[in-house]
């Protein structure tokens, strides 16, 4: 979240505008009843949400639901064990380079790489292993970190996933020239650490899997720019204030909070969600053009990755 926009004087939403943990739990149960098997808590940075462990306890109690969380890792040294005790079983950490200068240039944060690495180890020690690590690759900034990152996390038994730099929102100054393609990422790693393709774990999995030929682990590559997967997308997003988005590149959402607070029954909420999902026509990554890139899209910090 750019500091020049979200500085100390920025007026964030009033607390009452946010969904309560009870409302989030209710929505998660309804989505689960519609066939959703996985819930991911994301952000922004979810670990700054007060009493997040309480929400994890509620969601982890939903039988058959796979609960995971994506974080920048900075608070994991203090929180990993409590998250595990609350019922979290898996975690993903965002880290774009092992080099401090490159990491700070990519993320505009005030903490070093070492704190993220300590967070990853704290998560593993707490039983949240193997940790998945997400690396966004942007040409001219961190493409030289691809192989060092692959080597580092292969040696530690964590799963590294590379993400093509995407034009999410309107503040990141995206250009196609900034994209390091999935094919190039795989070529760079394969030249030093030979790879072979691996089958998807399930239909709609966004990361294409590659195994190291020596059996020492795997990587994933998310190629939503050069190899769009809109047709197989199974993801819906729920914002903190109760808007449903059916695409990461959406220009608008669907108000669920109003329905919840007007006393709608679970059946009514389920019917609303079904109508939103069945009526979707999102194909942004397939039809990406100069015109679509100018559209006012919701920021990733608002609806997560």
C-alpha positions as a Python dict, from the first residue, in 0.01 Angstrom:
ca = {
    (1, 'X'): (0, 0, 0),
    (2, 'X'): (187, 311, -123),
    (3, 'X'): (286, 539, 163),
    (4, 'X'): (220, 851, -46),
    (5, 'X'): (-147, 746, -58),
    (6, 'X'): (-196, 552, 265),
    (7, 'X'): (3, 778, 497),
    (8, 'X'): (-61, 845, 865),
    (9, 'X'): (-345, 1087, 783),
    (10, 'X'): (-536, 852, 553),
    (11, 'X'): (-893, 796, 671),
    (12, 'X'): (-956, 423, 668),
    (13, 'X'): (-1303, 270, 695),
    (14, 'X'): (-1490, 302, 1021),
    (15, 'X'): (-1481, -21, 1222),
    (16, 'X'): (-1858, -62, 1185),
    (17, 'X'): (-1819, -81, 808),
    (18, 'X'): (-1610, -397, 835),
    (19, 'X'): (-1760, -744, 854),
    (20, 'X'): (-1747, -887, 1204),
    (21, 'X'): (-1577, -1219, 1263),
    (22, 'X'): (-1922, -1373, 1315),
    (23, 'X'): (-2036, -1241, 977),
    (24, 'X'): (-1723, -1371, 806),
    (25, 'X'): (-1773, -1712, 968),
    (26, 'X'): (-2135, -1720, 854),
    (27, 'X'): (-2043, -1632, 496),
    (28, 'X'): (-1765, -1893, 496),
    (29, 'X'): (-2012, -2161, 609),
    (30, 'X'): (-2255, -2061, 334),
    (31, 'X'): (-1981, -2064, 69),
    (32, 'X'): (-1870, -2404, 200),
    (33, 'X'): (-2226, -2525, 160),
    (34, 'X'): (-2206, -2420, -205),
    (35, 'X'): (-1898, -2634, -261),
    (36, 'X'): (-1611, -2402, -166),
    (37, 'X'): (-1336, -2614, -9),
    (38, 'X'): (-1066, -2357, 64),
    (39, 'X'): (-1065, -2021, 241),
    (40, 'X'): (-757, -1799, 230),
    (41, 'X'): (-716, -1502, 465),
    (42, 'X'): (-522, -1227, 291),
    (43, 'X'): (-497, -849, 271),
    (44, 'X'): (-334, -593, 290),
    (45, 'X'): (-160, -763, 578),
    (46, 'X'): (-398, -991, 770),
    (47, 'X'): (-178, -1027, 1078),
    (48, 'X'): (-238, -662, 1172),
    (49, 'X'): (-609, -738, 1220),
    (50, 'X'): (-673, -735, 1593),
    (51, 'X'): (-761, -1073, 1746),
    (52, 'X'): (-720, -1254, 1414),
    (53, 'X'): (-668, -1577, 1606),
    (54, 'X'): (-1035, -1562, 1708),
    (55, 'X'): (-1140, -1562, 1343),
    (56, 'X'): (-906, -1852, 1269),
    (57, 'X'): (-1062, -2050, 1554),
    (58, 'X'): (-1408, -1991, 1408),
    (59, 'X'): (-1313, -2080, 1052),
    (60, 'X'): (-1101, -2382, 1143),
    (61, 'X'): (-1404, -2528, 1321),
    (62, 'X'): (-1590, -2559, 987),
    (63, 'X'): (-1558, -2928, 910),
    (64, 'X'): (-1393, -3005, 575),
    (65, 'X'): (-1273, -2649, 510),
    (66, 'X'): (-907, -2602, 411),
    (67, 'X'): (-796, -2281, 584),
    (68, 'X'): (-479, -2097, 488),
    (69, 'X'): (-334, -1746, 514),
    (70, 'X'): (-105, -1519, 312),
    (71, 'X'): (123, -1274, 495),
    (72, 'X'): (433, -1060, 447),
    (73, 'X'): (582, -1260, 735),
    (74, 'X'): (700, -968, 944),
    (75, 'X'): (484, -1060, 1245),
    (76, 'X'): (522, -1437, 1222),
    (77, 'X'): (808, -1460, 1476),
    (78, 'X'): (561, -1345, 1743),
    (79, 'X'): (241, -1496, 1603),
    (80, 'X'): (316, -1826, 1425),
    (81, 'X'): (261, -2049, 1727),
    (82, 'X'): (-62, -1875, 1826),
    (83, 'X'): (-192, -1909, 1469),
    (84, 'X'): (-119, -2283, 1474),
    (85, 'X'): (-284, -2324, 1814),
    (86, 'X'): (-591, -2139, 1682),
    (87, 'X'): (-629, -2398, 1407),
    (88, 'X'): (-432, -2269, 1107),
    (89, 'X'): (-257, -2553, 924),
    (90, 'X'): (-90, -2390, 622),
    (91, 'X'): (60, -2052, 540),
    (92, 'X'): (201, -1857, 245),
    (93, 'X'): (463, -1584, 286),
    (94, 'X'): (534, -1313, 28),
    (95, 'X'): (904, -1250, -39),
    (96, 'X'): (1041, -1106, -363),
    (97, 'X'): (1416, -1129, -305),
    (98, 'X'): (1683, -1232, -56),
    (99, 'X'): (1865, -903, -120),
    (100, 'X'): (1757, -628, 119),
    (101, 'X'): (1789, -342, -132),
    (102, 'X'): (1589, -527, -397),
    (103, 'X'): (1331, -640, -141),
    (104, 'X'): (1277, -285, -17),
    (105, 'X'): (1258, -148, -373),
    (106, 'X'): (986, -401, -456),
    (107, 'X'): (782, -362, -138),
    (108, 'X'): (848, -19, 19),
    (109, 'X'): (866, -171, 367),
    (110, 'X'): (1061, -73, 678),
    (111, 'X'): (1186, -418, 779),
    (112, 'X'): (1467, -638, 641),
    (113, 'X'): (1457, -972, 459),
    (114, 'X'): (1596, -1139, 771),
    (115, 'X'): (1276, -1071, 962),
    (116, 'X'): (1074, -1243, 688),
    (117, 'X'): (1311, -1541, 693),
    (118, 'X'): (1279, -1561, 1071),
    (119, 'X'): (902, -1557, 1024),
    (120, 'X'): (919, -1844, 774),
    (121, 'X'): (1128, -2051, 1015),
    (122, 'X'): (893, -1966, 1303),
    (123, 'X'): (599, -2085, 1093),
    (124, 'X'): (779, -2409, 1007),
    (125, 'X'): (874, -2466, 1371),
    (126, 'X'): (511, -2411, 1472),
    (127, 'X'): (399, -2687, 1235),
    (128, 'X'): (285, -2474, 941),
    (129, 'X'): (526, -2652, 703),
    (130, 'X'): (600, -2679, 426),
    (131, 'X'): (565, -2303, 399),
    (132, 'X'): (476, -2168, 55),
    (133, 'X'): (669, -1858, -51),
    (134, 'X'): (532, -1623, -319),
    (135, 'X'): (774, -1421, -531),
    (136, 'X'): (644, -1158, -775),
    (137, 'X'): (898, -1112, -1056),
    (138, 'X'): (940, -768, -1215),
    (139, 'X'): (1192, -706, -1492),
    (140, 'X'): (1463, -459, -1405),
    (141, 'X'): (1417, -514, -1033),
    (142, 'X'): (1441, -874, -918),
    (143, 'X'): (1478, -1116, -1210),
    (144, 'X'): (1835, -1183, -1096),
    (145, 'X'): (1688, -1312, -768),
    (146, 'X'): (1499, -1598, -937),
    (147, 'X'): (1770, -1865, -917),
    (148, 'X'): (1908, -1764, -574),
    (149, 'X'): (1553, -1779, -433),
    (150, 'X'): (1490, -2119, -595),
    (151, 'X'): (1817, -2258, -457),
    (152, 'X'): (1761, -2114, -107),
    (153, 'X'): (1411, -2252, -56),
    (154, 'X'): (1483, -2585, -224),
    (155, 'X'): (1754, -2642, 35),
    (156, 'X'): (1509, -2564, 317),
    (157, 'X'): (1221, -2776, 190),
    (158, 'X'): (974, -2491, 128),
    (159, 'X'): (769, -2448, -191),
    (160, 'X'): (855, -2135, -390),
    (161, 'X'): (598, -1996, -631),
    (162, 'X'): (685, -1735, -893),
    (163, 'X'): (415, -1487, -1000),
    (164, 'X'): (420, -1285, -1320),
    (165, 'X'): (398, -912, -1246),
    (166, 'X'): (33, -818, -1300),
    (167, 'X'): (-162, -500, -1373),
    (168, 'X'): (-378, -523, -1061),
    (169, 'X'): (-536, -194, -959),
    (170, 'X'): (-420, 142, -1091),
    (171, 'X'): (-126, 246, -873),
    (172, 'X'): (159, 10, -966),
    (173, 'X'): (248, 167, -1303),
    (174, 'X'): (229, -170, -1482),
    (175, 'X'): (379, -214, -1829),
    (176, 'X'): (399, -533, -2036),
    (177, 'X'): (775, -474, -2065),
    (178, 'X'): (799, -527, -1688),
    (179, 'X'): (670, -885, -1711),
    (180, 'X'): (917, -1172, -1684),
    (181, 'X'): (722, -1457, -1841),
    (182, 'X'): (665, -1793, -1676),
    (183, 'X'): (856, -1956, -1963),
    (184, 'X'): (1161, -1740, -1896),
    (185, 'X'): (1142, -1807, -1521),
    (186, 'X'): (1137, -2183, -1580),
    (187, 'X'): (1424, -2159, -1832),
    (188, 'X'): (1643, -1967, -1587),
    (189, 'X'): (1593, -2222, -1310),
    (190, 'X'): (1610, -2528, -1536),
    (191, 'X'): (1951, -2417, -1666),
    (192, 'X'): (2098, -2455, -1316),
    (193, 'X'): (1849, -2674, -1128),
    (194, 'X'): (1691, -2910, -1384),
    (195, 'X'): (1311, -2924, -1377),
    (196, 'X'): (1032, -3143, -1511),
    (197, 'X'): (657, -3067, -1526),
    (198, 'X'): (430, -3204, -1254),
    (199, 'X'): (55, -3266, -1262),
    (200, 'X'): (-185, -3017, -1107),
    (201, 'X'): (-317, -3101, -762),
    (202, 'X'): (-672, -3007, -866),
    (203, 'X'): (-862, -2842, -1151),
    (204, 'X'): (-840, -2465, -1130),
    (205, 'X'): (-505, -2464, -951),
    (206, 'X'): (-351, -2133, -1053),
    (207, 'X'): (14, -2237, -1020),
    (208, 'X'): (166, -2469, -1277),
    (209, 'X'): (386, -2714, -1088),
    (210, 'X'): (744, -2812, -1174),
    (211, 'X'): (955, -3073, -989),
    (212, 'X'): (1331, -3072, -950),
    (213, 'X'): (1456, -3374, -1144),
    (214, 'X'): (1669, -3485, -850),
    (215, 'X'): (1359, -3519, -632),
    (216, 'X'): (1452, -3232, -401),
    (217, 'X'): (1119, -3051, -416),
    (218, 'X'): (907, -2838, -646),
    (219, 'X'): (824, -2485, -757),
    (220, 'X'): (508, -2329, -894),
    (221, 'X'): (464, -2059, -1158),
    (222, 'X'): (154, -1837, -1178),
    (223, 'X'): (127, -1701, -1533),
    (224, 'X'): (-194, -1498, -1541),
    (225, 'X'): (-47, -1254, -1795),
    (226, 'X'): (113, -1482, -2055),
    (227, 'X'): (-97, -1798, -1997),
    (228, 'X'): (-440, -1678, -1883),
    (229, 'X'): (-649, -1929, -1689),
    (230, 'X'): (-982, -1740, -1672),
    (231, 'X'): (-1181, -2038, -1803),
    (232, 'X'): (-1075, -2259, -1513),
    (233, 'X'): (-1083, -1993, -1241),
    (234, 'X'): (-1272, -2104, -929),
    (235, 'X'): (-1193, -1810, -700),
    (236, 'X'): (-1424, -1555, -544),
    (237, 'X'): (-1301, -1277, -316),
    (238, 'X'): (-1473, -1121, -15),
    (239, 'X'): (-1352, -777, 90),
    (240, 'X'): (-1326, -668, 452),
    (241, 'X'): (-1641, -458, 408),
    (242, 'X'): (-1844, -741, 255),
    (243, 'X'): (-1816, -694, -120),
    (244, 'X'): (-1793, -1006, -337),
    (245, 'X'): (-1553, -985, -631),
    (246, 'X'): (-1543, -1256, -896),
    (247, 'X'): (-1211, -1148, -1048),
    (248, 'X'): (-877, -1013, -924),
    (249, 'X'): (-908, -745, -1194),
    (250, 'X'): (-1268, -651, -1113),
    (251, 'X'): (-1393, -295, -1150),
    (252, 'X'): (-1680, -337, -902),
    (253, 'X'): (-1815, -577, -640),
    (254, 'X'): (-2148, -712, -517),
    (255, 'X'): (-2276, -597, -178),
    (256, 'X'): (-2316, -889, 61),
    (257, 'X'): (-2287, -690, 383),
    (258, 'X'): (-2616, -509, 324),
    (259, 'X'): (-2795, -839, 277),
    (260, 'X'): (-2644, -982, 597),
    (261, 'X'): (-2743, -680, 804),
    (262, 'X'): (-3096, -664, 666),
    (263, 'X'): (-3173, -998, 830),
    (264, 'X'): (-3148, -1221, 524),
    (265, 'X'): (-3167, -1595, 587),
    (266, 'X'): (-2884, -1831, 495),
    (267, 'X'): (-3097, -1949, 203),
    (268, 'X'): (-3133, -1590, 80),
    (269, 'X'): (-2759, -1530, 108),
    (270, 'X'): (-2688, -1857, -72),
    (271, 'X'): (-2925, -1760, -354),
    (272, 'X'): (-2752, -1421, -386),
    (273, 'X'): (-2406, -1578, -405),
    (274, 'X'): (-2529, -1830, -663),
    (275, 'X'): (-2670, -1549, -879),
    (276, 'X'): (-2344, -1353, -861),
    (277, 'X'): (-2132, -1655, -950),
    (278, 'X'): (-2354, -1787, -1229),
    (279, 'X'): (-2378, -1441, -1384),
    (280, 'X'): (-2005, -1371, -1398),
    (281, 'X'): (-1832, -1310, -1731),
    (282, 'X'): (-1480, -1222, -1615),
    (283, 'X'): (-1214, -1274, -1883),
    (284, 'X'): (-976, -988, -1811),
    (285, 'X'): (-651, -1180, -1853),
    (286, 'X'): (-773, -1329, -2181),
    (287, 'X'): (-881, -997, -2334),
    (288, 'X'): (-619, -771, -2174),
    (289, 'X'): (-556, -468, -2397),
    (290, 'X'): (-459, -102, -2378),
    (291, 'X'): (-826, -14, -2325),
    (292, 'X'): (-896, -264, -2048),
    (293, 'X'): (-580, -156, -1863),
    (294, 'X'): (-721, 197, -1837),
    (295, 'X'): (-1032, 78, -1653),
    (296, 'X'): (-1050, 171, -1280),
    (297, 'X'): (-977, -162, -1111),
    (298, 'X'): (-990, -244, -741),
    (299, 'X'): (-649, -247, -571),
    (300, 'X'): (-490, -577, -465),
    (301, 'X'): (-441, -443, -112),
    (302, 'X'): (-823, -425, -95),
    (303, 'X'): (-914, -775, -213),
    (304, 'X'): (-594, -973, -176),
    (305, 'X'): (-400, -1186, -424),
}
